[in-house]
Amino acid sequence: MNSWNRGDGKMIDKAEIMDESGIMRAITRIAHEIIEKNKGVEDLVLIGIQRRGVPLAKMIAQKIYEVEGKKVEVGVLDITFYRDDLSMLGEHPVINGTEINFPITNKKVVLVDDVLYTGRTARAAIDALMDIGRPSKIQLAILVDRGHRELPIRADYVGKNVPTSRSEIVNVKLVEFDGVNKVTISDIEKK
């Protein structure tokens, strides 16, 4: 089991909820659902929310290409300055950069992120998108929905619903950042 400190105690991985094949099955299902709901991929673009939403968006785009034989453009969205908790991020928040090198006005935009929790990240992403252009539709694809919404936000596409307690942390680990594809749940170690 992995462990680390999170200020308020030692965090311990207590369960692996998705392995690499589970993640890939979820990506495949999400890609098929996106194609189905949008009646193909015309005017469709994927935008990954920095950081882990970006490789997930690329995986979904690859799967769509394998199914439809058509490439879907993928953009990168940094929502740092759109967060409502910016003052709590520290004096120098990390900026990862937005890279959307195509128009989004009148496009069907699928925002992609790793975990849906309170809904605040998704709201910030929608605000950021609206400053860039005016999509005809915005949809949300999430690898893990863990509940505990604070805003009226729901995902259109969900890889896995995982009920959690507020003290638990859902860790999406991806090869690009962590050297492995898996999802674990961690909690504060009980004494």
C-alpha positions in Angstrom: 0.0 0.0 0.0 1.2 3.5 -0.8 1.1 6.2 1.8 1.9 9.9 2.0 1.2 12.9 4.3 -1.5 15.4 3.5 -1.1 17.9 6.3 -4.0 16.5 8.3 -2.6 13.0 8.5 -1.0 10.1 6.7 -3.0 9.1 3.6 -3.1 5.3 2.8 -4.3 3.7 -0.5 -7.1 1.5 0.7 -8.5 0.2 -2.6 -7.7 0.0 -6.3 -11.0 0.7 -8.0 -9.8 0.6 -11.6 -6.8 -1.0 -13.2 -5.4 -0.2 -16.7 -7.9 -2.5 -18.5 -10.8 -1.0 -16.4 -9.7 2.5 -17.5 -9.5 1.5 -21.1 -13.0 -0.2 -21.0 -14.4 3.1 -19.5 -12.6 5.1 -22.2 -14.1 2.8 -24.9 -17.6 3.1 -23.5 -17.4 6.9 -23.1 -16.1 7.2 -26.8 -19.0 5.1 -28.0 -21.5 7.1 -26.0 -20.2 10.4 -27.3 -20.5 9.2 -30.9 -24.0 7.9 -30.2 -25.3 11.0 -28.4 -23.9 13.4 -31.0 -25.0 11.2 -34.0 -21.4 11.0 -35.2 -18.4 13.3 -34.8 -19.3 16.3 -37.0 -18.5 19.6 -35.3 -17.3 17.7 -32.3 -14.2 18.7 -30.3 -12.7 17.4 -27.1 -11.1 19.7 -24.5 -9.1 18.2 -21.6 -9.0 20.1 -18.3 -5.4 20.4 -17.1 -3.8 18.1 -15.9 -5.2 14.6 -16.0 -8.2 15.5 -18.3 -5.7 16.1 -21.1 -4.4 12.5 -21.6 -7.9 11.2 -21.0 -9.2 13.5 -23.8 -6.4 12.2 -26.1 -7.4 8.6 -25.2 -11.0 9.2 -26.0 -10.1 10.9 -29.3 -8.0 7.9 -30.3 -10.8 5.5 -29.5 -13.2 7.7 -31.6 -10.8 7.6 -34.5 -10.6 3.8 -34.2 -14.4 3.5 -34.3 -15.3 6.3 -36.8 -12.1 6.7 -38.8 -12.3 10.4 -38.3 -10.0 12.6 -36.2 -11.5 14.8 -33.5 -9.5 17.8 -32.4 -8.3 17.9 -28.9 -7.6 21.1 -26.9 -6.1 21.8 -23.5 -7.8 24.0 -21.0 -6.2 25.6 -17.9 -8.8 26.8 -15.5 -6.5 28.2 -12.8 -7.7 31.8 -13.0 -11.4 30.8 -13.2 -11.4 28.9 -9.9 -13.5 30.3 -7.1 -10.8 29.1 -4.6 -7.9 30.9 -6.3 -6.9 32.8 -3.1 -6.5 29.4 -1.3 -4.1 28.0 -4.0 -1.2 30.0 -2.6 0.7 33.1 -3.7 2.0 31.6 -7.0 -0.6 29.1 -8.5 0.9 26.7 -11.1 -0.2 27.8 -14.6 -0.2 24.9 -17.1 -1.5 26.8 -20.1 -4.5 26.6 -22.5 -4.0 25.3 -26.0 -7.1 25.4 -28.1 -5.8 26.0 -31.7 -9.2 25.7 -33.3 -12.5 27.7 -33.1 -15.1 26.4 -30.6 -17.9 28.7 -31.6 -20.8 26.6 -32.9 -19.0 23.3 -32.0 -20.1 20.5 -29.8 -17.5 20.7 -27.0 -16.9 17.7 -24.7 -15.0 18.8 -21.6 -12.9 15.9 -20.2 -11.7 15.6 -16.6 -10.6 12.8 -14.3 -12.8 13.2 -11.2 -16.1 15.0 -10.7 -16.5 16.0 -7.1 -18.1 19.3 -6.0 -18.7 20.5 -9.6 -16.5 23.6 -9.1 -13.9 22.6 -11.6 -16.5 21.9 -14.3 -18.1 25.3 -13.6 -14.7 27.1 -13.9 -14.1 25.2 -17.2 -17.4 26.3 -18.6 -16.6 29.9 -17.7 -13.2 29.7 -19.3 -14.8 28.2 -22.5 -17.3 30.9 -22.8 -14.5 33.5 -22.7 -12.9 31.7 -25.7 -16.0 31.2 -27.9 -19.7 30.2 -28.0 -20.1 26.5 -28.4 -23.4 25.1 -29.6 -23.3 22.6 -26.8 -21.0 21.7 -23.9 -21.0 18.2 -22.5 -18.9 16.7 -19.7 -17.0 13.4 -19.7 -15.6 12.2 -16.4 -13.6 9.1 -15.6 -14.8 8.9 -12.0 -17.8 10.5 -10.4 -17.4 10.4 -6.7 -20.5 12.4 -5.6 -20.7 15.3 -3.1 -21.8 18.0 -5.5 -21.9 21.6 -4.3 -23.2 22.9 -7.6 -25.9 21.7 -10.0 -23.4 20.0 -12.3 -23.7 16.5 -13.7 -21.6 14.5 -16.2 -23.0 13.4 -19.6 -20.5 10.5 -19.7 -19.1 8.7 -16.7 -16.5 5.9 -16.6 -17.4 4.8 -13.1 -19.5 6.1 -10.2 -17.7 5.6 -6.9 -19.5 6.6 -3.7 -17.0 8.1 -1.3 -16.8 9.8 2.0 -15.6 13.4 2.1 -12.4 12.3 3.9 -11.5 9.9 1.0 -9.4 10.9 -2.0 -9.8 9.5 -5.5 -6.4 9.2 -7.1 -6.4 8.9 -10.9 -2.9 7.8 -11.9 -2.0 8.0 -15.5 1.2 6.9 -17.3 2.0 10.5 -18.4 2.3 11.7 -14.8 2.6 8.6 -12.6 4.0 5.8 -14.8 0.9 3.7 -14.4 -2.8 3.7 -15.4 -5.0 3.0 -12.3 -7.5 4.6 -10.0 -7.2 4.2 -6.2 -9.1 5.5 -3.2 -7.1 6.8 -0.2 -8.1 7.8 3.3 -6.5 9.2 6.4 -4.8 6.4 8.3 -6.7 5.4 11.4 -4.6 5.1 14.6 
